[in-house]
Amino acid sequence: MVEETRKRREFNSNQKCNNGNDPELKVDASKILSMAKRRGFLWPSYEIYGGLSGFYDYGPIGSILRENLISLWREYFVYNERCVEIVTPDITPEEIFIASGHVDEFKDFMVQCKKCKTAFRAEYLLAHMDINPDNLSLEELKNTLQENKIICLDCKGELSAPEPVNLMFETKIGLGNPRHGYLRPETAQGIFVNFQQLYRYFRDKLPFGVAQIGRGFRNEISPRQGITRLREMTLAELEYFFNPRVESFDKFEQISNEEVLFVPEPNKELKLTLSEALKQEVINSEIMAYFIGVTQRFLKKVGLDLNKIRFRKHQPNEMAHYANECWDAEALTSYNWLEIIGIANRSAYDLKAHIKNTKQELTAYIPYDQPVERDVEVIKVDMKALGPIFKGNSGKVKAVMEDLLVEQIRGKETIKIIINGAEVEVPNTCFKLETVHEKVSGERIIPNVLEPSFGIDRIFYSLLEHSYYECEPPADLDGDNKGEEGEIYRVLKLLPWIAPIKVGVFPLMPKDGLDEIARQINIKLREHDIHTYHDESGSIGRRYARMDEIGTPFCVTVDYDSKTDQAVTIRDRDTHDQVRVKIKELAKVLEELIMGKKLFNEL
C-alpha cells in the first residue's frame, strides 16, 4: 500500500513539476528553508537577538512533523523489535566519557582566519572538492588546504594550520566543589552504564535492544548548513545487545530480499539484495544486514525517495574509535550526499571500557545446550585473608570477586572493586587463580552491540527536500491564483500518515451557516484523533494552496449543497480529484485514506 500511495504523489502529466531535477526550477536549500520559515516548520533560534548559528526552533507545523517521525521510528525500532525505551540525563560526569574514549577521540579539525579570527571546520572548506576529508590524516589535511590555496571565506585572509578540537560542551555539576561533566554527544552511554539492570529486565537473555530518543550536543566549529549541522540535535538511537558467537540472526530471512544501493568503497556502487551482499562479503554479518534493511524500509515509510538513498561504508581511517564496521545511510540533497543515519557495530568496546573503569560485571551468561567437562580457571578467594581487612564486608567482597572474569585479575597485584558505593582495593594475597576440572553448564561473555543511530533533524530536512515540488498552478484553483507568493506553486507531497496536518476543513463561504457546519465537522474529526486545520480566510483556491504547501493530503469543503444532502467534498492533494462523501461517513473514510488502507480512487 505504501508503494501505491507513493505513485499518487506524481502530478498530472500536463503540469510542469519539479523536485530538484529540472534545471529551470532548481530546488536548493534556500527555497526549502524559506518555505519552512514562512509556513511554521523551522525558525532560526533567538532571531530577534541576532540569532545563534547551529540552533533552530521547530514551529507549530514542524513540531508535529517531527513527532510523527519519532512515532514512526518507535514503531519500527521499539515496538516491532525485542526492544524497550529508557530516558537518561543529558548531563554526564566526565569519567564516563573518559572511559568511552570521547574525551580523547571526539574531535574535529579547525582552522582559523589569522585576520578576522573566524573559525572554520576544515572539512567544510573542502566540501566543493572531490575529496573525503575523513580519509585524510592531520598532515595530509594541512597539505591539501595549502596546495589548493584555501583562504578565509569571509575576508579572504590567510588561514591557520588545522588543529584537532574536542566537540563536547563542558559543564560543571554542583556548587562549592563541582564535578566536571559534559553535555552528552550521544545517548548511548546512558544505556551502557545501565546494562546490569537492563539485562535483568530481559530475564538474563540475549539478544535485546534498548532505545533512547533525546538531545545530543556537539559544539560544532562553524555550523552553516541549516538544520543539517546543529549544536543541539535530536537523536533516536538503538543499542542492540547480542552474542557475537551466534552468526545467524533469526529475523534476517524476513528482509533478505530487500534491494539496497551499497557504496562499499569510494567511487564504487553496488545494487544488491541483502542476501547477495552477505554472499559477496560486502556486509560482515546477518545482524548488520538486517538493520540496514529495516532502516531502508523505515525511510521508505517516512516518504524519502529511495532513488536518492544509499548506504556508504566507512573506510578504516574514518571509522569511529568504538566501531569495527559502520555504514551510513545517506540522502541526496542540495547539500550533496548527507549522512542521516549511522549503523555501527560497536563490538564490546563500550562494555569493556566501563568494566575496566568501574570493576563492575557487565556480562551475560550463555548456557550450553549440554554441559561439558573441562579444565577451567576459577577465582579462589581466601576468606581468612579477607577477614582482617574487610571485616563485616568480607562476604560482599568475596561475592563480587567471584563474579569477575579471570582476565580481569590475571597478573594483577591489587584489584579495585565497588562495595557499598565506595571503591576498595583487594590485594592478591586474598585471591588466586586455580585450575579445576568441573562440569560447565555455560560461560559468561561480554555482549556485542549493534547501534543504528538516527539524526532526526537531518531526516526531517531530507524529507522536506524529497517531498518539495514546484509546479504551475493546478486547474482547480481560482483563475488568477498563483499560489501564496509569485508565479510558482509549491507543494509538499508528504505521505498521509507522516503529514503534520491530515485534513483542511473549509466552508466554501464563511456565511449562510456553512461556517458553522465546517466548525462542527472540524470538532468531530478531532474527536477521532485526526489532526485538522479549519480555515475560512481568503478564496477556496488560496486555502488549497496553503494546505498543499504544508503537505496536507486532503481537504474537506462544505458547500451550499451540504445543507440539503448532508455531504461534503474531499479533495486529494496529489491528483486534485474530488469526491462527495456523506458527513456521517467522513471520519471513517478519512481514517482509511490517512492510514493507507484505501486509495482515493477507490472511494
NUMAR-6108 format. One record per residue (C-alpha): residue in three letters; x, y, z. Coordinates in steps of 0.001 Angstrom, whole numbers, padded with zeros to 6 digits, always signed. Layout:
# residues N
ALAXYZ;...
This chain:
# residues 603
MET+000000+000000+000000;VAL+002929+002358+000670;GLU+004166+001980-002917;GLU+000678+002510-004341;THR+000275+005621-002234;ARG+003662+006891-003381;LYS+002501+006720-007017;ARG-000279+009155-006166;ARG+002310+011816-005400;GLU+003064+012439-009080;PHE+001133+015365-010519;ASN-000838+015174-013751;SER+001486+014934-016756;ASN+000268+018226-018245;GLN+001620+020132-015263;LYS+005200+021337-015157;CYS+006530+019926-011921;ASN+009944+019641-010338;ASN+011624+018446-007150;GLY+015216+019238-007994;ASN+015850+017532-011330;ASP+014591+020284-013653;PRO+017374+022871-014178;GLU+014750+025549-014851;LEU+013254+025058-011405;LYS+016264+024055-009343;VAL+015444+023247-005721;ASP+018057+024408-003243;ALA+018368+024765+000496;SER+017416+028442+000485;LYS+014000+027624-001048;ILE+013379+024881+001474;LEU+014405+026999+004462;SER+012401+029974+003193;MET+009279+027827+002851;ALA+009963+026176+006226;LYS+010239+029538+007964;ARG+007177+031045+006264;ARG+004955+028061+006985;GLY+005999+027377+010585;PHE+008218+024341+010107;LEU+011523+025867+011264;TRP+012636+029169+012701;PRO+016214+030319+013425;SER+016590+030438+017202;TYR+016917+033761+019055;GLU+016444+035690+015797;ILE+015363+038971+017440;TYR+018732+038958+019217;GLY+020678+038377+016034;GLY+020358+034581+016032;LEU+022872+031921+017034;SER+024275+029550+014433;GLY+023702+025859+014996;PHE+020327+026292+016718;TYR+016830+026070+015223;ASP+013318+026090+016672;TYR+010592+023811+015362;GLY+007468+025844+014686;PRO+003851+024634+015078;ILE+003842+022611+011836;GLY+007432+021392+012192;SER+006860+020184+015743;ILE+004029+017931+014600;LEU+006013+016549+011660;ARG+008990+015893+013955;GLU+006791+014000+016420;ASN+005287+011970+013567;LEU+008809+010936+012532;ILE+009666+009926+016085;SER+006429+007947+016483;LEU+007134+006060+013264;TRP+010697+005372+014472;ARG+009319+003879+017679;GLU+007010+001665+015631;TYR+009929+000265+013615;PHE+012709+000100+016193;VAL+010967-000385+019533;TYR+007532-001981+019114;ASN+008455-004254+016175;GLU+011693-005479+017777;ARG+012512-007032+021177;CYS+013322-003592+022494;VAL+012461-001179+025276;GLU+012949+002555+025648;ILE+014627+004390+028510;VAL+015448+008026+029300;THR+018767+009131+030829;PRO+020173+012600+031680;ASP+021619+014990+029109;ILE+024438+015936+031524;THR+027049+013225+032065;PRO+030005+013016+034508;GLU+033426+013280+032876;GLU+034550+009798+033997;ILE+032040+008145+031676;PHE+033374+009932+028596;ILE+036954+009276+029659;ALA+036104+005581+029764;SER+034211+005646+026448;GLY+037069+007417+024671;HIS+035127+010557+023799;VAL+037417+012871+025788;ASP+040378+011752+023672;GLU+038687+010887+020378;PHE+035570+013031+019830;LYS+037346+015668+017770;ASP+037126+017632+014556;PHE+039710+019740+012734;MET+039509+023533+012956;VAL+041279+026310+011065;GLN+041047+029981+011977;CYS+041473+033112+009903;LYS+044574+034979+011044;LYS+042956+038290+010090;CYS+039276+038221+011165;LYS+039595+035271+013602;THR+036616+033414+012085;ALA+036814+029678+012753;PHE+036044+027075+010082;ARG+035678+023328+010065;ALA+038442+022106+007751;GLU+036094+019547+006192;TYR+033665+022327+005187;LEU+036366+024208+003296;LEU+036996+021128+001137;ALA+033334+020280+000544;HIS+033410+021584-003045;MET+036287+019263-003972;ASP+036222+015570-004816;ILE+037902+014720-001512;ASN+036690+012918+001586;PRO+038409+014809+004439;ASP+037656+011926+006811;ASN+040199+009864+004891;LEU+042999+012398+005455;SER+045472+012478+008318;LEU+046168+015797+010033;GLU+049303+016308+007947;GLU+047509+015370+004713;LEU+044685+017767+005593;LYS+047172+020562+006190;ASN+048912+019927+002862;THR+045613+019721+000956;LEU+044488+023100+002300;GLN+047832+024657+001373;GLU+048082+023065-002078;ASN+044598+024251-003001;LYS+045255+027723-001601;ILE+042189+027682+000627;ILE+041580+031085+002244;CYS+039031+032645+004607;LEU+035533+032635+003124;ASP+034667+035908+004871;CYS+037640+038264+004456;LYS+039963+036262+002140;GLY+042620+036230+004848;GLU+045236+033544+005454;LEU+044174+030512+007485;SER+045997+028831+010352;ALA+047085+025199+010178;PRO+044318+022755+011134;GLU+044229+021561+014718;PRO+042023+019000+016469;VAL+039395+020322+018910;ASN+037006+018371+021124;LEU+033360+018980+020196;MET+031760+018236+023566;PHE+030188+021018+025626;GLU+031857+021164+029044;THR+029932+021995+032200;LYS+030229+021987+035985;ILE+027887+019833+038052;GLY+027081+021198+041502;LEU+028343+024159+043542;GLY+031164+024605+046015;ASN+033075+021508+044944;PRO+031652+020977+041427;ARG+032130+017830+039427;HIS+033365+018134+035849;GLY+030910+016942+033191;TYR+029743+017244+029619;LEU+026514+017572+027691;ARG+026250+014197+026017;PRO+027172+013972+022308;GLU+025246+010679+022037;THR+022596+008889+024108;ALA+024400+005535+024051;GLN+026475+005823+027224;GLY+023370+006227+029380;ILE+022299+002810+028092;PHE+025659+001087+028558;VAL+026045+002133+032193;ASN+022590+000656+032896;PHE+023459-002711+031333;GLN+023131-004722+034575;GLN+019578-003532+035251;LEU+018591-003935+031614;TYR+019979-007473+031417;ARG+017939-008437+034480;TYR+014858-006746+032979;PHE+015162-009063+029947;ARG+015377-012092+032256;ASP+019102-012562+031612;LYS+018630-013430+027934;LEU+020199-012170+024726;PRO+019534-010609+022284;PHE+017682-007480+023336;GLY+017574-003856+022319;VAL+017382-000609+024267;ALA+016286+002603+022578;GLN+016631+006197+023621;ILE+015303+009330+021956;GLY+016714+012579+023230;ARG+019017+015508+022790;GLY+022635+015275+021750;PHE+025034+018225+021965;ARG+028052+018924+019775;ASN+029901+022220+019908;GLU+030283+022462+016147;ILE+033098+024713+014991;SER+031158+026732+012439;PRO+027698+025326+011679;ARG+026297+026768+008459;GLN+024068+024271+006671;GLY+020624+024921+008184;ILE+019474+022082+010437;THR+021904+019567+008914;ARG+024638+020651+011334;LEU+023259+021638+014710;ARG+024843+022181+018094;GLU+021765+020725+019782;MET+020058+017910+017909;THR+017526+015121+018368;LEU+018913+011588+018233;ALA+016995+008325+018089;GLU+019406+005524+018941;LEU+019105+001800+019484;GLU+021723-000312+021257;TYR+021075-003927+020306;PHE+022976-006384+022547;PHE+023755-009791+021068;ASN+026010-012838+021393;PRO+028827-012411+018832;ARG+029339-016190+018656;VAL+025912-016656+017086;GLU+026443-015935+013394;SER+022814-016178+012272;PHE+020059-013700+013075;ASP+016608-015244+013208;LYS+014757-012276+011669;PHE+017114-011851+008721;GLU+015105-014084+006361;GLN+012156-011687+006642;ILE+014186-008998+004915;SER+016853-010876+002947;ASN+015434-009912-000473;GLU+015437-006172+000212;GLU+017459-004459-002528;VAL+019871-001771-001352;LEU+022330+000591-003046;PHE+025714-000002-001375;VAL+028879+002079-001607;PRO+031447-000327-000088;GLU+034418+001821-001121;PRO+034926+005229-002779;ASN+033503+005515-006322;LYS+032023+002018-006262;GLU+028266+001436-006193;LEU+026548-001942-005972;LYS+022811-002544-006046;LEU+022328-005868-004275;THR+019819-007724-002181;LEU+020892-008159+001415;SER+021458-011882+000775;GLU+023720-011092-002175;ALA+025597-008511-000128;LEU+026319-011153+002526;LYS+027435-013758-000013;GLN+029772-011270-001672;GLU+031060-010213+001780;VAL+030009-006611+001235;ILE+028386-006845+004696;ASN+030017-008815+007517;SER+027019-010192+009410;GLU+023326-011006+009209;ILE+022525-008661+012092;MET+024139-005709+010277;ALA+022314-006653+007070;TYR+019010-006899+008938;PHE+019217-003421+010433;ILE+020317-001904+007118;GLY+017211-003451+005568;VAL+014865-002275+008325;THR+016394+001202+008124;GLN+015677+001396+004408;ARG+012085+000247+004951;PHE+011681+002910+007623;LEU+012956+005622+005260;LYS+010556+004419+002572;LYS+007655+004546+005022;VAL+008708+008070+006042;GLY+008463+009100+002389;LEU+012070+009612+001343;ASP+012863+008877-002288;LEU+014803+005584-002347;ASN+016365+006658-005647;LYS+018169+009260-003522;ILE+019214+006919-000699;ARG+022427+004897-000438;PHE+024405+003073+002253;ARG+028091+004019+002347;LYS+030673+002003+004261;HIS+033187+003791+006455;GLN+036760+003238+005427;PRO+039249+002126+008128;ASN+040791+005576+008533;GLU+037410+007289+009093;MET+035932+004723+011490;ALA+034756+005942+014880;HIS+037040+004863+017713;TYR+034411+002459+019071;ALA+033378+000758+015789;ASN+034692-002196+013804;GLU+032131-001806+010975;CYS+029934+001155+010139;TRP+027507+002027+007357;ASP+025968+005457+006838;ALA+022549+005861+005281;GLU+022965+008930+003087;ALA+020285+011033+001373;LEU+020946+013054-001762;THR+020044+016679-001041;SER+021093+020140-002191;TYR+023995+019675+000253;ASN+025069+016650-001837;TRP+025071+013252-000087;LEU+024090+013868+003517;GLU+024636+011346+006312;ILE+021296+010910+008092;ILE+021837+007589+009920;GLY+024857+005667+011139;ILE+024674+001906+011721;ALA+027737+000777+013672;ASN+028935-002497+015103;ARG+030432-001230+018360;SER+031581-004791+019251;ALA+032152-004983+023028;TYR+034128-001738+023113;ASP+031890+000240+025474;LEU+031059-002514+027966;LYS+034755-003471+028187;ALA+035659+000170+028811;HIS+033121+000512+031625;ILE+034131-002852+033123;LYS+037729-001643+033212;ASN+036860+001685+034811;THR+034193+000587+037304;LYS+035255-003007+038055;GLN+031584-003919+037666;GLU+030436-007089+035944;LEU+028738-006114+032663;THR+028482-009600+031200;ALA+025853-012081+030052;TYR+025606-015765+030922;ILE+025303-018079+027921;PRO+024140-021631+028803;TYR+025415-024565+026756;ASP+022991-026954+025062;GLN+024686-029750+027003;PRO+027040-029400+029991;VAL+030696-030115+029180;GLU+033558-031330+031342;ARG+036827-029464+031080;ASP+039643-027818+032975;VAL+038786-024218+033777;GLU+040470-021439+035666;VAL+038438-020060+038543;ILE+038954-017315+041093;LYS+039515-018645+044602;VAL+039017-016119+047390;ASP+040728-016640+050770;MET+038208-015628+053450;LYS+040850-015848+056192;ALA+042867-013194+054393;LEU+039795-011060+053658;GLY+038500-011030+057265;PRO+041128-008797+058922;ILE+040998-006312+056032;PHE+037299-006020+055241;LYS+035687-007408+058423;GLY+031861-007328+058034;ASN+032098-006641+054311;SER+034152-009760+053605;GLY+031169-011700+052258;LYS+030301-008908+049842;VAL+033897-008655+048643;LYS+034011-012421+048085;ALA+030780-012372+046054;VAL+031995-009523+043823;MET+035430-011098+043313;GLU+033997-014459+042281;ASP+031816-012765+039667;LEU+034795-011155+037955;LEU+036248-012529+034747;VAL+039544-014369+035066;GLU+041099-011925+032582;GLN+040274-009044+034908;ILE+042566-010277+037700;ARG+045294-012210+035893;GLY+048701-010790+036822;LYS+047269-008007+038987;GLU+048766-007168+042390;THR+045551-005464+043510;ILE+042002-005399+042217;LYS+039716-002371+042608;ILE+036029-003142+043166;ILE+032969-001222+044365;ILE+031489-002171+047760;ASN+028600-000185+049276;GLY+029124+002541+046695;ALA+032807+003013+047544;GLU+035922+001771+045760;VAL+038115-000661+047695;GLU+041367-002413+046805;VAL+041745-006170+047244;PRO+045406-007330+047417;ASN+046419-010533+045580;THR+047141-012152+048949;CYS+043357-012537+049226;PHE+042769-014366+045934;LYS+044380-016637+043383;LEU+043638-018373+040100;GLU+043188-022106+040347;THR+042614-024714+037624;VAL+039825-027169+038407;HIS+038143-029956+036481;GLU+034414-029448+036520;LYS+031193-029834+034615;VAL+030409-026491+032993;SER+026852-025563+032043;GLY+027682-022268+030361;GLU+030003-019272+030289;ARG+029962-015547+030764;ILE+030622-013284+027774;ILE+030689-009562+027130;PRO+027882-008908+024628;ASN+028494-007065+021388;VAL+026377-004101+020360;LEU+024861-003125+017005;GLU+023852+000545+017007;PRO+021543+002224+014485;SER+021769+005950+015276;PHE+019255+008275+013589;GLY+019659+012023+013214;ILE+016008+013091+013367;ASP+016760+016673+012272;ARG+018621+015534+009160;ILE+015893+013054+008261;PHE+013374+015885+008752;TYR+015280+018156+006378;SER+015836+015413+003775;LEU+012104+014675+003835;LEU+011315+018317+003108;GLU+013663+018291+000109;HIS+012491+014942-001244;SER+008834+015980-000889;TYR+009165+019515-002269;TYR+007767+020218-005730;GLU+007322+023401-007738;CYS+004566+023449-010335;GLU+002307+025565-012441;PRO-000873+026361-010501;PRO-003348+023472-010795;ALA-006625+023941-012667;ASP-008815+023585-009580;LEU-007612+026911-008182;ASP-009277+030256-008863;GLY-008181+031525-012252;ASP-005891+034277-011003;ASN-004458+032362-008046;LYS-000740+031683-008477;GLY-000112+030350-005014;GLU+000934+032322-001971;GLU+003977+034031-003480;GLY+004763+034773-007111;GLU+004127+032529-010092;ILE+005465+029224-008709;TYR+003072+026849-006998;ARG+004750+024909-004178;VAL+003651+021529-002868;LEU+004992+019172-000194;LYS+003977+015664-001225;LEU+004165+014166+002242;LEU+002643+010748+002743;PRO-000672+010994+004622;TRP+000477+009229+007799;ILE+003545+011458+008182;ALA+001955+014793+007182;PRO+001587+017199+010135;ILE-001933+018326+009166;LYS-004040+015498+007779;VAL-007152+017403+006691;GLY-008036+021006+005890;VAL-011662+021849+006685;PHE-013194+024777+004780;PRO-016606+026355+004295;LEU-016994+027427+000680;MET-018112+030784+002036;PRO-017800+031882+005693;LYS-021514+032673+005947;ASP-025020+031292+005482;GLY-024413+028562+008055;LEU-021637+026898+006026;ASP-019072+028126+008537;GLU-020942+026508+011435;ILE-021226+023160+009615;ALA-017463+023294+008906;ARG-016700+024054+012568;GLN-018789+021088+013739;ILE-017071+018782+011229;ASN-013694+020038+012429;ILE-014613+019222+016059;LYS-015903+015774+015103;LEU-012751+014868+013154;ARG-010530+015940+016045;GLU-012542+013696+018348;HIS-011364+010859+016059;ASP-007721+011992+016573;ILE-007492+013366+013039;HIS-005278+016454+013026;THR-007203+019143+011148;TYR-006860+022807+010202;HIS-010025+024902+009978;ASP-009645+027872+007599;GLU-012198+030461+006457;SER-009740+033083+005200;GLY-009455+034035+001522;SER-010669+032240-001584;ILE-011075+028477-001573;GLY-008219+028229-004073;ARG-005859+030143-001834;ARG-006806+027905+001082;TYR-005986+024847-001046;ALA-002633+026450-001861;ARG-001778+026939+001796;MET-002627+023324+002596;ASP-000687+021979-000414;GLU+002445+023849+000629;ILE+002496+022324+004131;GLY+001782+018842+002792;THR-001862+018379+003871;PRO-003068+015393+001807;PHE-006832+016020+001943;CYS-009175+018988+002128;VAL-012886+018892+003025;THR-015139+021622+001662;VAL-018634+022446+002898;ASP-020770+023983+000141;TYR-024388+025041-000187;ASP-025470+021526-001232;SER-024143+020255+002112;LYS-027150+021833+003827;THR-029528+019569+001932;ASP-027604+016382+001056;GLN-025568+016213+004302;ALA-022423+015553+002252;VAL-019103+017324+001688;THR-016383+017269-000972;ILE-012991+015697-000254;ARG-010140+016965-002440;ASP-006975+014913-002972;ARG-003771+016961-002895;ASP-001798+014966-005476;THR-004414+014242-008142;HIS-006773+017155-007417;ASP-009635+014692-007792;GLN-012720+015348-005725;VAL-015337+013008-004335;ARG-018587+013543-002458;VAL-018893+011811+000942;LYS-021696+011789+003490;ILE-020801+013735+006652;LYS-021693+010781+008879;GLU-019162+008599+006980;LEU-016466+011264+006731;ALA-014295+010332+009731;LYS-014143+006640+008766;VAL-013295+007439+005128;LEU-010552+009868+006112;GLU-009038+007425+008619;GLU-008766+004789+005864;LEU-007165+007283+003481;ILE-004702+008582+006068;MET-003551+005096+007116;GLY-003178+003988+003502;LYS-005863+001319+003834;LYS-007754+002804+000905;LEU-006703+004890-002097;PHE-008573+007983-003163;ASN-009600+006484-006499;GLU-011196+003577-004627;LEU-013800+005814-002992;
